[in-house]
Amino acid sequence: MKETWRERLAPIVAHIIAENGTSDMKALRKALAAQRPAESWLYKVWLSEIRNQLKIKPKHKPDPTQPELF
């Protein structure tokens, strides 16, 4: 079975979070930004995975009439 981009990025994000911890969010954001992918669509997956692992809720409620992108 083919691995998804989210599955490829998840361990990278987890490693960066584990290495830097969450006590200094400014340093964590800097470390995550240094490793971010260049492609815009892949960057969206990257950000989504960061929110997922840090358990950050979205600022808006998703529109139930729109299909899930990820």
Sequence and secondary structure as in RCSB ss.txt:
>XXXX:A:sequence
MKETWRERLAPIVAHIIAENGTSDMKALRKALAAQRPAESWLYKVWLSEIRNQLKIKPKHKPDPTQPELF
>XXXX:A:secstr
    HHHHHHHHHHHHHHHH SS HHHHHHHHHHT  SSHHHHHHHHHHHHHHHT   SS   TTS    
